[in-house]
Amino acid sequence: MTKAEIVANISKETGIESKKVLAVVEAFMVTIKDTIAKDEDIFLRGFGTFTTKTRKEKIGRLIKENKSVVVPEHKIPYFKPADVFKDVLVKK
């Protein structure tokens, strides 16, 4: 499902104009990105938690150049679904 499909679905179900729904969805996504960038978690009860994970330093390979390179420790975004969310998936 794309962002446009999400906006259309929410607009249809709520009766709110698509432009307003798009603005809210965009603001929600920016808030998540900005909060995660500050190394803070976002907890949405019944949905899940947006957080970061730290990947340890490791040795990677540049196959074309046949070289080993060090990939430094870095953070990645991570979503952990709530148990209620997981239960919905198990029931289907």
Secondary structure, 3 states (H helix, E strand, C coil): CCHHHHHHHHHHHHCCCHHHHHHHHHHHHHHHHHHHHCCCCEEECCCEEEEEEEECCEEEEECCCCEEEEECCEEEEEEEECHHHHHHHHHC
